[in-house]
Amino acid sequence: MSTTLESVGAAIRLAREAKGLTQEELAQQIGTSRYWLLRAERGAGRMELDLVLRACRVLGIEVRFTLPD
């Protein structure tokens, strides 16, 4: 991954897919729009920390696992 945002987004996408959730389902569970999640998973735009934390909680992953080495 070339940026931290892309790394975080990719980790969220992989965890979401592993859980069998659609973007719409995860967005609903964390209180945001599918559009925000779509952009976040691509590493584009702003990523609000509270939404990233909520996504990690719902997906059962630790924030540190979303960050690049």
C-alpha positions in Angstrom: 0.0 0.0 0.0 1.3 3.4 -0.8 -0.5 5.4 1.9 -1.8 4.9 5.4 -5.3 5.7 4.2 -5.1 3.0 1.5 -3.8 0.5 4.1 -6.6 1.2 6.6 -9.2 1.1 3.8 -7.9 -2.3 2.5 -7.9 -3.8 6.0 -11.5 -2.7 6.5 -12.6 -4.1 3.1 -10.9 -7.4 3.7 -12.4 -7.8 7.2 -15.8 -6.8 5.9 -15.7 -9.3 3.1 -14.4 -12.0 5.5 -17.5 -11.3 7.7 -19.8 -11.6 4.7 -21.1 -8.0 5.1 -22.0 -5.7 2.2 -20.9 -2.1 2.2 -24.4 -1.1 2.9 -24.7 -3.4 5.9 -21.5 -2.3 7.5 -22.2 1.4 6.8 -25.6 1.0 8.5 -24.0 -0.7 11.5 -21.4 2.0 12.0 -23.8 4.9 11.4 -22.5 6.3 8.1 -23.3 6.2 4.4 -22.3 3.5 1.9 -20.6 6.3 -0.1 -18.3 7.1 2.9 -17.4 3.4 3.3 -16.8 3.1 -0.4 -14.3 6.0 -0.4 -12.7 4.8 2.9 -12.1 1.4 1.5 -10.4 3.0 -1.5 -8.2 5.2 0.7 -9.8 8.3 -0.8 -11.2 11.3 1.0 -11.3 11.9 4.7 -11.5 9.1 7.3 -13.1 10.2 10.5 -11.3 8.3 13.3 -14.6 7.6 15.2 -16.0 5.8 12.1 -12.8 3.8 11.6 -12.9 2.8 15.3 -16.6 1.8 15.0 -15.9 -0.2 11.8 -13.0 -2.0 13.6 -15.3 -2.8 16.6 -18.0 -4.2 14.4 -15.6 -6.2 12.3 -13.7 -7.5 15.4 -10.3 -6.2 14.3 -7.8 -4.0 16.2 -7.0 -0.6 14.8 -3.3 -1.5 14.8 -3.9 -4.3 12.3 -5.2 -1.7 9.8 -2.0 0.3 9.8 1.0 -0.3 7.5 4.1 -1.9 8.9 
